[in-house]
């Protein structure tokens, strides 16, 4: 009889421990995905389970402090990017205006060459500043994207057509494959056009051959181009903001980061892979 009582008490103890473990598991999962400042509380009085809960609570406090630091730093960075990009645009506009006037004046051959160099550098700086400004606007905007039925076939064709001259100048021939039927998704057409533009720009920068673009019936868009300028490690960082490969001197490293941000805002996915010297970027929009 004594043995039965001991077994019965052990079973109750095990049941209570399991209950406490489930409470800790549920509470911990909730605390990780919510911004609440509440901590884990359990019904058990078992000192070991309560010690476990207290240890997890201490780590939660540390995690929350680090999260707040990160969020504050991220916000400060976004604001700094917005302010810097805005402050740069005003003097750049003035510089371009004075260059226009200077180009109309009589100059020596050497002066013409110098003005031409300044013009090229100024246009590049304007382009990079514009990209920085667009990035800051996208990040700080809290307005939801305006979705509407978009025919991916048509928008993709329009985007490629607008890049035809740039691709031709870079000796890149686009090979396009898409189904005859219309692939329609509810998306923001302006945002998607920006995504396609950034991916085509990326192909121009890194491609060492032709560009292969494929649209599937599942709503996946692939951009593939050969390149030896990348490594698998670099490809894994392509969507990180401000990341550029060593020879990408004329880039802020924001193009693909903007594309990723916009694709995810529209409920899609974007990924990159690198195999046999071929860079492949895939955008996916489900049904």
N, C-alpha and C positions, 0 to 999 in steps of 0.2 A: 504493500500500500504506500509506503514511504517513497519507493522508487517511482510510483505513478505520480505522486505529488511533485516530486523533483522534475520529472519529465514534463509534466503539465506546466510548471512554473517556467521551465526553460523555453517551452514553446511560446508562452506568453511573452517572455523576454525577447525572444527572436522576433516575434510579431511586432512588438513595440519598436525594436531597433529598425526593422524593415520599414515601418511606418515613418519613422524619423528620417531615414535615408531618402524615402520618396518625397517627404516634405522639403528636405534640403535640395534635392534634385530639381523639383518644380520651382521652388523659390529662386534658386540660382539661375535657372534658365530665364525666368521672368526678369530678374534684375539686370541681366546682360543686355536685354533688348529694349528695356524701358529706361526712361530718364528719371525715375523716381529715386528719392534719397532714402527710402525705407531699406531696412536690412532684413536678413533672414531670421525668422523666428520659428521655433519648433515647439510642439506640445510636450515632448519628452523631457523628463528630468534627469535622464541618464547623463552623468558628468562627461563621459567620453563623446557622446553625440553633441552635447552642448559646447564642448571644447572645439569639436570639429566645426560647428556652426560659427563660433566666435572667430576661429582662424580664417574661415572663408569670408566673414564680414570684414575682417581687417584687410584682406586682400581686395575686397570690393571697394573699400574706402580709398585705397591706394590707386586702384584702377580708375575710380571716378575723378580723383584729383588729376591723374595723367590725362584723362579724356577731356577735362575742362581746360587744361593747359593746351592740349592739341587744338581744341575747338577755338579757343581764344587766339592762338597763334595763326590758325588757318584763316580766321576772320580778319585778323590784322594784315595778313599777307594779301588777301583778296582786296581789302581797302587800299593797301599800298599799291597794288598793281593798277587798280582803277585810277588812283590819283596820279601815279607816275605817267601812265599812258595818256591821261587827259592833259597833264602839264607839258608833255613832249609835243603834242599835236599843235599847240599854238605857235611856239617858235619855229617849228618845221614849216608851217604854212607861210610864215613871214620869210623864211629862208628861200622857199620856192618862189615866192613873189619877187624877191630881189634878184634871184637867178634869172627869172624871165626878163627883167629889165636889163640885167648885165649882158644877156645873150644878144640883145638888140644893139649894143654898143660896138663900135669898131675896136678890134683887139688884134694883137699879134697872133701868130700861129700857136706859139707856146701858151698864151693866155687862153685861146680857144680850147686847147687840149686840157688845160687845168679846169676850166669851167665845165667841160664835158665830164671829167672825172668827178667833180663835185656834184654835178647833176645826177650821175649814176648812184653815187653813195647816198645822196639825199633821198632819191626815190626808193632805194633799198631800205633806208631808215624809216621812211614813211610807211612802207609796206609792213615792216616788222612792228612798228608802233600800232598800226591799224589792227594787226593780228592780236597784239597784246590787249588792245582796247576791246575787241570783239570777245576775247576770252573773259575779260573782267565782267562784261555785260552779261554774258551767258551764266557765269557763276553767281553773280549777285542778284540776278532776276529771280523773283519768287512767283512770277506769273506762269501758269501752266501753258504748255504748248497748245496751239490751236489745231486740233486734229480734224481731218476730213478724208474721204475716200481718195486715195492716191494710186494711180496706175504706175507701178514701179517701172514697167517697160518704157513708158513715155518719158518719165523724169530722168531715167538713166540715159536714154538716147540724147535728150536735150543737154545733159551735163557733159557727155562725151563730145557732142558737137561743139559746145562752147570752148572746149579744150583742144579742138582739132589743130589750130595753128601752133599752139604751144607744144603739142605732141610732135607735130611735124618738124618744128625747129629743133627738137631734141632727138630727131631720128627714131621716134617711137611709133610703131604702127599698132593701133588697137584692134584686137580680134574679139568680136563680141558674139556671145552665144546667149540666146534667150528664147523662151517658148513663144509660140504663136498666140496662145491665149493670154488675156490680160491678167496680170498678177496684181490684185488690188488689196491694199491695206489701209487702215485708218491711221494716218500719220500727219505730221506737220510738213507740208511740202517744202516750205522755205528752209526748215531745219534739215530735212533730208537732202536738199540740193546743196546745202553747206557741207554736209557729210561727204557727199560724192565729190565735191570740189576739193576738199582737203585730201581725200584719198588719191585723187588724180594728181594733185600737187606732190604728194608723197612719192607717187610712181615716177614723176618727172625728176625728182631729186635723186632717187636711188636706182632707177632702172638702168640696166646695162643691155637692154634688148627690147623686144616688143612687149606690149601689155595685153594680158588676156583677162577679159571681163566676162563673167558668167552669171546669169540670173536663172535660178531654178524655180520650179513650180511651187516649192515649199517656202518661197519668199526669202531665199538666201542669195546674197550677192557676193561674188568672189572677185577680188582684184589680185592677179598674180603677175609677177615680173621677175626676171632673172637679175641677180645682183651678187657681187662678191664683197660688197662694202660692209656687210653685217655679219654678226655672230648670233648664235642662239641666245646668248645672254643679253645682247643688245636688243634683240627682237622682243624679249620679255619685258623690256623697259620702254618700248616705243610709245605706249599710251600714258606714260608718266609725264606730268606737266614739266616743262622746261628741259626735258631730256633731249639731247641731240647726240648723234654719233660724232666721232672726232672730226670728220671732214665736212660736216654740215654747218659751214660757217654762216650761211645766209638764212638762218632759221632760228626762231625762238623756241622750237621744240613744243609748240602748242597746238599744231594742226591736228595731230592724231588724238591729243587729249581732248580737244574740242569735239572731235568726231565721237569719241567714246561717251562724253558727257551727254551729247545730244541723242545718240542712239539709245542710251539707257533711259533718258527722259521719255522717249517714245515707246518704252517697254521692250526694246530689242536687245540684242547681244552683239558684241564685236570681239573678235579674237584675231591673233596673228600667229603664224607658224613659219618656220624656215627649214626647208629640206632641199638638199642637193642644189644649193645656191639659188633657190627660188623662194622669194618672199610671197606669202599668201595671206591676205587679210579678208576675213569673212564677216559680213553683216547678216544677221538673221532676224527676221520679223515673223513670228508665228502667226497662226490663223487668228 
